[in-house]
Amino acid sequence: MPAAKRAVAVNIGMQTVTMAIFELGSDSGLVLSGVARADLVADPAMDASRPGQLKIAIGELRAKLKPMGADCAIAIPPQGVFTRFVKIPKVDAGQAAQMLYFEAQQNVPYPIEEVAWCYQVLPEKEEDKLGAVLLAAKLDQLEDTVGAVRAAGLTPALIETSPTALYNSLRYNYPDPGGCVLLIDIGARATNLIFAEGDKLFVRTLPVGGSSITAALQKRFEERPLVVLEQAKLKDGFIAPPGNFDTQSGDAAEIGKIARTVMTRIHNEITRSITFYRTNQQGSAPIRVLLTGGGAAMPYTLEFFNEKLSLPIEFFDPLRRVSVAASADTAEIRRCTYNLGECAGLATRVLLNNCPVEIRLESPQLRAAAGEKKRRPLLVAAACLTALLLGLLFAHFQKASERLALENGKLDEQIAQLDALKQQLDAAGARRTKLLEESSDLAAAPMLRTAWANILEELSSKMPARKIWITRLRPMVGDQVLAPSSVGGLWSASAAQGDTAKNGAPQKGGDKPAVTAVAVDGLYLESEKGPAVVDEFVESLVQSSIFAVSPEQKNEIVKLRSAQTGDSWAYEYQLVLPLRRPIPL
């Protein structure tokens, strides 16, 4: 049995991330002890921020489930992963590896040095042939995903694709299906068709999924945002039955028709894939169909495929042979059922022996980290040797210090003479400091005439030209905002001095208080940029010669930045800008 007794599985989809914790039961079976799911932004236009979204989502799931240890197994979506089934002459393992490397160079549509690729030899009925599956993932996308997982505090010890993880889950939960089984995994942006026939495997990925329905709805309702249409699909969506179908909601009827059109495209591709599997892969016709994936949750999906395929159809049960711990949240398990298949497949890889597919994608980032871990004992030995050398040096310098002590005694006499001179210099310095304090008010007068005008001019030059404005400026002493005096609306120096002393603002001896920062209140206009216009304002102040805004402290500068809710035309923000040079009161 594997040494592992606990597995953390993370299924990374295009719109959801599911984390599940499995343990090895007393009967050597899988036990589900915890599961949670987080949603990602559905808009494809936000794919550039996907690594950041993954980091936040996985961090939230990790905080919720609190897995022991940092190692995890992840399943990546098939988007960007090239899958090809090939046949080579039957040769020994070494020659097969060389031939499959050549096949990868010929078949992968990217330069081989720009992908992480792997293979597994599959059972082949032809006596003189070897069958194999090749997988290749673009390195930049794989490294982005691995970096996001590591940034969330986990280490991907195993990386494979969702179709292969689903296949292992299928073989574990349905060990004897009695013929060819077709598993249809309807995801957000792709549909995976997994043919399992005995120990035979074939996978085909269709570029059509649940988001295709949302895209079609966006063409139909151009005036509505994509997020609104996605929510409407999840709330009111269903697969319309054939013929005329009346409903109380016109939008729901339109969603049903569009969903049926998209599902019909998927059905047509399924039919072609079955034909290809039977003719090119010498497979049998499916006798059973299983549905899974987030797209399968739409009402009447099972009835639609039952009508089209005329085969026994049921929903794939990823927990058919998996026990559920008493401490597990059953409501969350029901919510994540359609996304648990990949997690169960990953758990079989970590906790069980003899998985049908044991393919593994290697990340250069993780390989470098593993190499650093192997070098750690050498670094420890080097540190010990360094400590020994330092000890020898210490002994040498100990003897040298004894000789120096004799010389120091002679110097002490000279130091005593110099101390008397120092006392005279200190007295002169004290007199000089007193004179500077008495003249500080005169020195500050020119600065007081221009300081606030310079501040207003600096804010005006750094503020973005549109969509943001300032409504109020308030001086601050330390962390306290000054209140205006009752005379002429000016700031009260005496009140500020009292407040500063009371609230513990920093002062030096008898120094008068000074304005150390400016509180800026304002509004920004609702727009596509949203709160980013406030960040743009703060970014421009990094180069200011008046305000002490550093790139590392930008997040501390923004004290308030209201999020856009669509209920107002403008939203509040507040900045606290430290001054490079305080303004005396």
PLY file of the C-alpha trace (Angstrom):
ply
format ascii 1.0
element vertex 585
property float x
property float y
property float z
element edge 584
property int vertex1
property int vertex2
end_header
0.00 0.00 0.00
1.19 3.58 -0.56
2.59 5.38 2.46
0.02 8.15 2.14
-3.06 7.88 4.37
-4.61 11.21 3.43
-5.03 13.00 0.10
-5.91 16.60 -0.73
-7.43 16.70 -4.23
-8.08 19.93 -6.13
-10.17 19.92 -9.31
-9.38 23.15 -11.18
-12.11 23.90 -13.72
-12.61 26.96 -15.90
-15.40 28.36 -13.68
-15.12 26.39 -10.43
-12.42 25.06 -8.11
-13.30 22.07 -5.93
-11.15 20.83 -3.06
-11.80 17.50 -1.36
-9.98 15.64 1.41
-9.92 11.84 1.26
-8.59 9.32 3.76
-7.76 5.65 3.50
-10.41 3.64 5.31
-9.92 0.53 7.42
-11.12 -1.58 4.48
-8.51 0.07 2.20
-11.24 2.06 0.51
-11.63 5.80 0.06
-13.35 7.93 2.71
-14.44 11.49 1.93
-13.91 13.70 5.00
-14.40 17.19 3.58
-15.25 19.10 0.42
-15.74 22.72 -0.62
-16.16 24.62 -3.87
-15.37 28.17 -5.00
-16.53 29.87 -8.19
-14.32 31.76 -10.65
-15.28 34.66 -12.92
-17.32 33.32 -15.83
-16.37 36.07 -18.31
-13.63 34.82 -20.71
-12.42 38.41 -20.98
-11.09 38.04 -17.40
-8.85 35.05 -18.21
-5.76 37.25 -17.87
-6.48 37.48 -14.13
-7.06 33.70 -13.81
-3.87 32.97 -11.77
-4.89 35.61 -9.23
-8.43 34.22 -9.10
-7.06 30.71 -8.53
-4.80 31.91 -5.72
-7.71 33.56 -3.92
-10.15 30.66 -4.51
-7.70 27.94 -3.40
-6.67 30.06 -0.42
-10.32 30.34 0.67
-10.87 26.59 0.27
-7.66 25.83 2.19
-8.75 28.13 5.02
-12.17 26.44 5.11
-11.04 22.79 5.03
-7.70 23.25 6.86
-5.88 20.29 5.25
-2.93 18.83 7.11
0.30 19.36 5.20
0.95 21.27 1.99
1.06 18.48 -0.63
-1.93 18.11 -2.92
-2.95 16.54 -6.24
-4.48 18.76 -8.90
-6.48 18.10 -12.07
-6.16 20.80 -14.73
-8.83 21.49 -17.36
-8.34 20.14 -20.91
-8.15 23.66 -22.40
-4.58 24.14 -23.60
-3.80 20.41 -23.18
-3.13 18.40 -26.34
-4.21 14.73 -26.24
-3.33 12.21 -28.93
-3.70 8.41 -29.07
-0.97 6.78 -31.16
0.24 3.30 -32.11
3.86 2.24 -32.45
5.53 -1.09 -33.23
5.93 -3.39 -30.23
9.47 -2.80 -28.90
11.18 -2.75 -25.51
10.58 0.07 -23.02
13.68 2.09 -23.94
12.96 2.08 -27.66
9.27 2.81 -26.98
10.24 5.95 -25.02
12.40 7.18 -27.93
9.67 6.45 -30.48
7.02 8.19 -28.38
9.29 11.25 -28.02
9.49 11.35 -31.82
5.69 10.96 -32.02
5.29 13.87 -29.58
7.55 16.06 -31.72
5.50 15.21 -34.79
2.01 15.48 -33.27
2.16 18.24 -30.65
1.30 21.53 -32.38
3.84 23.47 -30.27
7.64 23.32 -30.03
8.49 20.41 -27.75
10.62 22.65 -25.50
7.59 24.88 -24.82
5.38 22.08 -23.43
5.32 19.67 -20.52
4.48 16.31 -22.07
4.06 12.75 -20.81
2.77 9.43 -22.06
1.41 6.09 -20.93
1.44 2.84 -22.80
-2.06 1.36 -23.04
-3.21 -2.20 -23.64
-3.43 -2.91 -27.37
-5.29 -5.82 -28.95
-2.98 -5.99 -31.98
-0.06 -8.34 -31.26
2.56 -6.31 -33.13
1.46 -2.88 -31.92
1.70 -0.80 -28.77
-0.96 1.79 -28.01
-0.14 4.94 -26.07
-1.71 8.23 -25.07
0.33 11.43 -25.35
-0.49 14.51 -23.25
1.16 17.91 -23.74
0.37 21.09 -21.79
1.77 24.52 -22.62
4.43 25.39 -20.06
3.33 28.98 -19.51
-0.24 27.98 -18.65
0.91 25.06 -16.49
3.40 27.23 -14.60
0.75 29.91 -14.01
-1.52 27.29 -12.45
1.26 25.76 -10.35
2.36 29.22 -9.21
-1.18 30.10 -8.13
-1.52 26.84 -6.15
1.84 27.40 -4.44
0.96 31.02 -3.68
-2.16 29.72 -1.89
0.03 27.60 0.40
-0.18 24.18 -1.33
2.36 22.17 -3.32
1.07 20.18 -6.35
2.82 16.85 -5.81
0.72 15.32 -8.63
-0.57 17.03 -11.78
-2.85 15.35 -14.29
-5.72 16.31 -16.58
-9.38 16.13 -15.65
-10.25 13.46 -18.31
-7.63 11.00 -16.99
-8.68 11.71 -13.40
-12.32 11.05 -14.36
-11.32 7.79 -16.05
-9.61 6.56 -12.87
-12.68 7.57 -10.86
-14.93 5.72 -13.33
-12.86 2.55 -13.12
-12.86 2.72 -9.30
-16.57 3.39 -8.84
-17.79 1.14 -11.72
-15.29 -1.73 -11.71
-17.36 -4.06 -13.91
-19.63 -2.08 -16.26
-20.15 -5.07 -18.55
-19.22 -3.37 -21.83
-18.33 -0.04 -23.36
-19.28 2.93 -21.16
-19.38 6.52 -22.39
-18.79 9.17 -19.73
-19.94 12.63 -20.89
-18.35 15.41 -18.84
-20.02 18.75 -19.73
-17.78 21.50 -18.39
-17.88 25.26 -18.65
-15.97 25.59 -21.93
-15.45 22.03 -23.11
-17.12 18.63 -23.07
-14.96 15.55 -22.45
-16.03 12.23 -23.96
-14.39 9.32 -22.15
-14.81 5.84 -23.60
-14.05 3.02 -21.14
-14.21 -0.53 -22.46
-12.52 -3.08 -20.25
-8.97 -1.75 -19.86
-9.30 0.30 -23.04
-9.34 4.12 -22.90
-10.20 6.78 -25.47
-10.74 10.48 -24.80
-12.00 13.24 -27.03
-12.51 16.88 -25.99
-15.18 19.00 -27.68
-14.80 22.82 -27.60
-18.45 23.24 -26.56
-19.70 23.57 -22.99
-21.99 25.43 -20.64
-20.43 28.81 -21.50
-21.48 28.25 -25.13
-25.08 28.67 -23.95
-24.15 31.94 -22.20
-22.34 33.17 -25.33
-25.41 32.41 -27.45
-27.61 34.22 -24.92
-25.32 37.26 -25.14
-25.86 37.40 -28.90
-29.60 37.18 -28.34
-29.72 39.76 -25.51
-26.93 42.14 -26.46
-28.03 44.81 -23.99
-27.57 42.54 -20.95
-24.18 41.96 -19.25
-22.67 38.50 -19.49
-22.73 38.07 -15.71
-26.48 38.70 -15.62
-27.07 36.17 -18.40
-24.91 33.57 -16.62
-26.96 34.01 -13.44
-30.20 33.75 -15.43
-28.98 30.54 -17.05
-28.11 29.01 -13.68
-31.41 30.10 -12.12
-33.97 29.57 -14.92
-32.07 27.50 -17.49
-33.27 24.12 -18.72
-33.16 22.01 -21.87
-36.38 22.65 -23.72
-38.24 19.52 -24.80
-38.91 19.00 -28.52
-41.79 20.83 -30.19
-43.57 23.89 -28.84
-43.13 24.49 -25.14
-44.98 27.23 -23.28
-43.71 28.74 -20.05
-44.70 31.70 -17.92
-41.36 33.43 -18.45
-40.37 34.49 -21.95
-36.68 34.63 -20.97
-36.78 31.09 -19.59
-38.31 29.82 -22.83
-35.57 31.55 -24.84
-32.88 30.08 -22.60
-34.40 26.62 -23.02
-34.41 26.89 -26.82
-30.83 28.15 -26.98
-29.68 25.47 -24.51
-31.31 22.78 -26.65
-29.51 24.13 -29.74
-26.13 23.96 -27.98
-26.85 20.50 -26.59
-27.81 19.37 -30.09
-24.34 20.44 -31.27
-22.81 18.37 -28.48
-25.00 15.40 -29.44
-23.89 15.63 -33.07
-20.24 15.62 -31.99
-20.93 12.66 -29.69
-22.41 10.72 -32.59
-19.35 11.44 -34.75
-17.03 10.52 -31.87
-18.76 7.17 -31.35
-18.35 6.41 -35.06
-14.65 7.40 -34.92
-14.10 5.26 -31.81
-15.65 2.22 -33.44
-13.85 2.54 -36.78
-10.41 3.95 -35.88
-10.00 2.57 -32.36
-11.70 -0.79 -33.00
-14.06 -0.15 -30.11
-17.60 -1.30 -29.44
-20.75 0.77 -29.36
-21.51 2.18 -25.88
-24.09 0.22 -23.92
-24.29 2.74 -21.10
-23.93 6.53 -20.80
-23.00 8.47 -17.66
-23.36 12.25 -17.28
-21.23 14.52 -15.11
-19.80 18.05 -15.05
-21.38 21.36 -14.14
-23.27 21.52 -17.46
-25.08 18.27 -16.64
-26.81 19.99 -13.71
-29.14 21.90 -16.04
-32.69 20.45 -15.79
-33.75 17.92 -18.45
-30.17 17.26 -19.61
-30.52 13.56 -18.86
-33.88 13.40 -20.65
-32.39 15.17 -23.68
-29.55 12.66 -24.14
-31.89 9.76 -23.39
-34.10 10.99 -26.23
-31.17 11.50 -28.63
-28.96 8.48 -27.88
-31.65 5.91 -27.01
-29.31 4.33 -24.46
-29.51 3.78 -20.70
-28.38 7.09 -19.21
-27.74 8.04 -15.62
-25.75 10.60 -13.67
-22.20 9.57 -12.79
-21.90 8.91 -9.04
-18.33 9.78 -7.95
-19.05 8.45 -4.44
-20.55 5.12 -5.49
-17.79 3.19 -3.71
-16.53 6.03 -1.54
-17.55 6.26 2.10
-18.48 9.60 3.62
-17.15 10.53 7.04
-19.68 11.51 9.70
-17.98 14.88 10.07
-18.41 15.75 6.36
-20.87 18.48 5.33
-23.53 16.56 3.38
-25.11 19.75 2.02
-21.76 20.83 0.57
-21.23 17.35 -0.88
-24.56 17.56 -2.72
-23.56 21.01 -4.01
-20.23 19.68 -5.34
-21.42 16.30 -6.68
-20.92 17.19 -10.36
-17.30 18.31 -9.68
-16.22 15.47 -7.37
-15.38 12.90 -10.06
-11.93 14.37 -10.76
-11.21 14.65 -7.02
-12.06 10.98 -6.46
-9.81 10.02 -9.38
-6.93 12.02 -7.91
-7.46 10.32 -4.54
-7.10 6.88 -6.16
-3.71 8.00 -7.52
-2.47 9.10 -4.11
-3.96 6.46 -1.81
-4.42 3.31 -3.91
-2.20 1.05 -5.97
-2.61 -0.02 -9.60
-4.59 2.87 -11.03
-5.47 2.27 -14.69
-3.90 5.58 -15.82
-0.89 6.87 -13.91
0.06 9.75 -16.15
1.82 12.74 -14.60
2.70 16.19 -15.92
6.00 17.62 -14.66
6.40 21.30 -13.81
9.89 22.85 -14.16
9.01 25.12 -11.23
8.33 22.12 -8.99
11.36 20.25 -10.35
13.60 23.17 -9.36
12.01 23.28 -5.89
12.59 19.53 -5.47
16.24 19.95 -6.49
16.64 22.67 -3.91
15.15 20.35 -1.29
17.69 17.64 -2.20
20.53 20.15 -1.87
19.40 21.16 1.61
21.53 18.51 3.47
24.62 19.78 1.66
23.76 23.31 2.70
23.39 22.16 6.32
26.82 20.48 6.17
28.32 23.64 4.71
26.73 25.67 7.52
28.27 23.33 10.13
31.70 23.66 8.52
31.31 27.42 8.49
30.45 27.36 12.20
33.62 25.35 12.90
35.77 27.84 11.02
34.11 30.69 12.89
34.96 28.94 16.17
38.64 28.73 15.21
38.62 32.36 14.23
37.02 33.25 17.55
39.83 31.53 19.45
42.40 33.40 17.39
40.75 36.75 18.00
40.39 35.99 21.72
44.17 35.87 22.05
44.48 38.98 19.95
42.01 40.79 22.20
44.19 40.15 25.24
47.06 41.91 23.55
44.79 44.75 22.56
43.61 45.18 26.16
47.10 46.32 27.11
47.06 48.94 24.41
43.57 50.06 25.42
44.79 50.90 28.91
47.19 53.42 27.44
44.43 54.89 25.31
42.09 55.32 28.28
44.28 58.07 29.65
44.03 59.98 26.37
40.25 59.42 26.27
39.84 61.00 29.70
41.50 64.15 28.41
39.25 64.18 25.35
36.11 63.71 27.50
36.74 67.06 29.14
36.94 68.68 25.70
33.73 66.90 24.68
31.83 68.38 27.62
32.83 71.85 26.47
31.62 71.06 22.94
28.32 69.67 24.25
27.67 72.89 26.14
28.29 74.91 22.96
25.99 72.61 21.03
23.22 73.08 23.57
23.47 76.84 23.21
23.34 76.49 19.41
20.20 74.27 19.62
18.47 76.83 21.81
19.22 79.59 19.31
17.86 77.43 16.43
14.64 76.77 18.37
14.12 80.45 18.96
14.56 81.16 15.23
12.42 78.24 13.98
9.26 80.37 13.69
11.03 82.85 11.41
12.49 80.03 9.26
9.07 78.40 8.83
7.30 81.58 7.70
8.23 81.33 3.94
7.19 77.70 3.88
3.77 78.44 5.41
3.02 80.95 2.62
3.48 78.40 -0.20
3.04 74.94 1.37
-0.74 74.56 0.88
-0.66 76.12 -2.58
2.03 73.60 -3.56
-0.06 70.75 -2.13
-3.13 71.80 -4.15
-1.05 72.18 -7.30
0.59 68.76 -6.78
-2.78 67.01 -6.28
-4.20 68.71 -9.36
-1.25 67.62 -11.54
-1.23 64.01 -10.33
-5.01 63.38 -10.31
-6.38 61.51 -13.38
-8.09 63.84 -15.83
-11.47 62.11 -15.74
-13.82 60.06 -13.54
-12.39 61.20 -10.18
-12.38 64.38 -8.10
-11.55 65.66 -4.62
-14.27 66.95 -2.30
-12.34 67.72 0.91
-8.76 68.11 2.24
-7.96 67.88 5.96
-4.54 68.33 7.62
-3.35 65.70 10.09
-0.93 65.79 13.01
0.31 62.26 13.55
-2.79 60.11 13.14
-5.22 62.82 14.26
-7.25 65.02 11.89
-7.20 68.69 12.90
-10.52 70.38 13.61
-11.07 73.94 12.27
-11.00 76.71 14.85
-13.95 78.97 15.45
-12.10 82.01 14.04
-12.06 82.40 10.28
-12.21 78.65 9.57
-8.43 78.36 10.23
-6.75 75.43 11.91
-6.10 75.98 15.59
-2.40 75.52 16.43
-3.03 75.56 20.16
-5.86 73.01 19.89
-3.67 70.85 17.68
-0.85 71.03 20.18
-3.16 69.92 22.97
-4.68 67.13 20.86
-1.25 65.97 19.82
-0.03 65.71 23.36
-3.24 64.02 24.45
-3.25 61.41 21.69
0.42 60.68 21.81
1.46 62.18 18.45
5.25 62.25 18.08
6.92 65.44 19.38
10.52 66.32 20.14
10.97 68.06 23.45
9.46 71.52 23.16
8.90 71.40 19.37
5.63 72.83 18.14
3.24 70.43 16.35
3.41 70.14 12.59
1.11 68.81 9.86
2.57 65.43 8.85
-0.10 64.19 6.44
-3.16 65.27 4.44
-6.47 63.36 4.43
-8.03 63.45 0.94
-11.76 62.67 0.57
-13.38 62.41 -2.82
-15.64 60.58 -5.25
-15.00 58.49 -8.34
-17.49 58.07 -11.15
-19.04 54.66 -11.90
-17.28 53.39 -15.04
-15.59 50.39 -16.59
-12.41 51.21 -14.69
-14.30 51.25 -11.41
-12.14 51.54 -8.27
-9.01 51.14 -10.42
-9.07 54.91 -11.09
-8.28 55.42 -7.36
-5.29 53.05 -7.70
-4.20 55.02 -10.77
-4.34 58.24 -8.68
-2.23 56.67 -5.91
0.22 55.25 -8.48
0.85 58.72 -9.90
1.65 60.05 -6.40
4.59 57.64 -6.07
6.65 60.11 -8.13
5.49 63.12 -6.05
8.11 65.41 -4.53
5.65 66.54 -1.82
3.93 63.31 -0.72
5.88 60.36 0.70
4.07 57.57 -1.18
6.21 54.48 -1.83
5.21 51.47 -4.00
5.31 49.20 -0.93
2.89 51.42 1.05
0.28 52.04 -1.66
-2.24 49.71 -0.01
-1.84 51.56 3.31
-2.51 54.90 1.63
-6.07 53.92 0.59
-8.26 54.05 3.71
-11.60 53.79 1.89
-12.52 52.68 -1.60
-16.20 51.88 -2.01
-17.00 49.11 -4.47
-19.32 49.74 -7.41
-22.80 48.39 -6.77
-24.67 49.93 -9.66
-26.91 51.86 -7.23
-25.12 55.21 -7.49
-23.38 57.38 -10.03
-20.34 57.97 -7.83
-18.61 56.26 -4.90
-16.50 57.50 -2.02
-12.78 57.07 -1.49
-10.36 58.37 1.13
-6.57 58.64 1.06
-4.09 59.57 3.79
-1.00 61.07 2.11
2.13 61.48 4.30
4.15 64.65 3.64
7.84 64.44 2.88
8.34 67.64 4.85
6.01 68.49 7.78
4.33 71.91 7.82
4.68 73.71 11.16
1.48 75.04 12.76
0 1
1 2
2 3
3 4
4 5
5 6
6 7
7 8
8 9
9 10
10 11
11 12
12 13
13 14
14 15
15 16
16 17
17 18
18 19
19 20
20 21
21 22
22 23
23 24
24 25
25 26
26 27
27 28
28 29
29 30
30 31
31 32
32 33
33 34
34 35
35 36
36 37
37 38
38 39
39 40
40 41
41 42
42 43
43 44
44 45
45 46
46 47
47 48
48 49
49 50
50 51
51 52
52 53
53 54
54 55
55 56
56 57
57 58
58 59
59 60
60 61
61 62
62 63
63 64
64 65
65 66
66 67
67 68
68 69
69 70
70 71
71 72
72 73
73 74
74 75
75 76
76 77
77 78
78 79
79 80
80 81
81 82
82 83
83 84
84 85
85 86
86 87
87 88
88 89
89 90
90 91
91 92
92 93
93 94
94 95
95 96
96 97
97 98
98 99
99 100
100 101
101 102
102 103
103 104
104 105
105 106
106 107
107 108
108 109
109 110
110 111
111 112
112 113
113 114
114 115
115 116
116 117
117 118
118 119
119 120
120 121
121 122
122 123
123 124
124 125
125 126
126 127
127 128
128 129
129 130
130 131
131 132
132 133
133 134
134 135
135 136
136 137
137 138
138 139
139 140
140 141
141 142
142 143
143 144
144 145
145 146
146 147
147 148
148 149
149 150
150 151
151 152
152 153
153 154
154 155
155 156
156 157
157 158
158 159
159 160
160 161
161 162
162 163
163 164
164 165
165 166
166 167
167 168
168 169
169 170
170 171
171 172
172 173
173 174
174 175
175 176
176 177
177 178
178 179
179 180
180 181
181 182
182 183
183 184
184 185
185 186
186 187
187 188
188 189
189 190
190 191
191 192
192 193
193 194
194 195
195 196
196 197
197 198
198 199
199 200
200 201
201 202
202 203
203 204
204 205
205 206
206 207
207 208
208 209
209 210
210 211
211 212
212 213
213 214
214 215
215 216
216 217
217 218
218 219
219 220
220 221
221 222
222 223
223 224
224 225
225 226
226 227
227 228
228 229
229 230
230 231
231 232
232 233
233 234
234 235
235 236
236 237
237 238
238 239
239 240
240 241
241 242
242 243
243 244
244 245
245 246
246 247
247 248
248 249
249 250
250 251
251 252
252 253
253 254
254 255
255 256
256 257
257 258
258 259
259 260
260 261
261 262
262 263
263 264
264 265
265 266
266 267
267 268
268 269
269 270
270 271
271 272
272 273
273 274
274 275
275 276
276 277
277 278
278 279
279 280
280 281
281 282
282 283
283 284
284 285
285 286
286 287
287 288
288 289
289 290
290 291
291 292
292 293
293 294
294 295
295 296
296 297
297 298
298 299
299 300
300 301
301 302
302 303
303 304
304 305
305 306
306 307
307 308
308 309
309 310
310 311
311 312
312 313
313 314
314 315
315 316
316 317
317 318
318 319
319 320
320 321
321 322
322 323
323 324
324 325
325 326
326 327
327 328
328 329
329 330
330 331
331 332
332 333
333 334
334 335
335 336
336 337
337 338
338 339
339 340
340 341
341 342
342 343
343 344
344 345
345 346
346 347
347 348
348 349
349 350
350 351
351 352
352 353
353 354
354 355
355 356
356 357
357 358
358 359
359 360
360 361
361 362
362 363
363 364
364 365
365 366
366 367
367 368
368 369
369 370
370 371
371 372
372 373
373 374
374 375
375 376
376 377
377 378
378 379
379 380
380 381
381 382
382 383
383 384
384 385
385 386
386 387
387 388
388 389
389 390
390 391
391 392
392 393
393 394
394 395
395 396
396 397
397 398
398 399
399 400
400 401
401 402
402 403
403 404
404 405
405 406
406 407
407 408
408 409
409 410
410 411
411 412
412 413
413 414
414 415
415 416
416 417
417 418
418 419
419 420
420 421
421 422
422 423
423 424
424 425
425 426
426 427
427 428
428 429
429 430
430 431
431 432
432 433
433 434
434 435
435 436
436 437
437 438
438 439
439 440
440 441
441 442
442 443
443 444
444 445
445 446
446 447
447 448
448 449
449 450
450 451
451 452
452 453
453 454
454 455
455 456
456 457
457 458
458 459
459 460
460 461
461 462
462 463
463 464
464 465
465 466
466 467
467 468
468 469
469 470
470 471
471 472
472 473
473 474
474 475
475 476
476 477
477 478
478 479
479 480
480 481
481 482
482 483
483 484
484 485
485 486
486 487
487 488
488 489
489 490
490 491
491 492
492 493
493 494
494 495
495 496
496 497
497 498
498 499
499 500
500 501
501 502
502 503
503 504
504 505
505 506
506 507
507 508
508 509
509 510
510 511
511 512
512 513
513 514
514 515
515 516
516 517
517 518
518 519
519 520
520 521
521 522
522 523
523 524
524 525
525 526
526 527
527 528
528 529
529 530
530 531
531 532
532 533
533 534
534 535
535 536
536 537
537 538
538 539
539 540
540 541
541 542
542 543
543 544
544 545
545 546
546 547
547 548
548 549
549 550
550 551
551 552
552 553
553 554
554 555
555 556
556 557
557 558
558 559
559 560
560 561
561 562
562 563
563 564
564 565
565 566
566 567
567 568
568 569
569 570
570 571
571 572
572 573
573 574
574 575
575 576
576 577
577 578
578 579
579 580
580 581
581 582
582 583
583 584
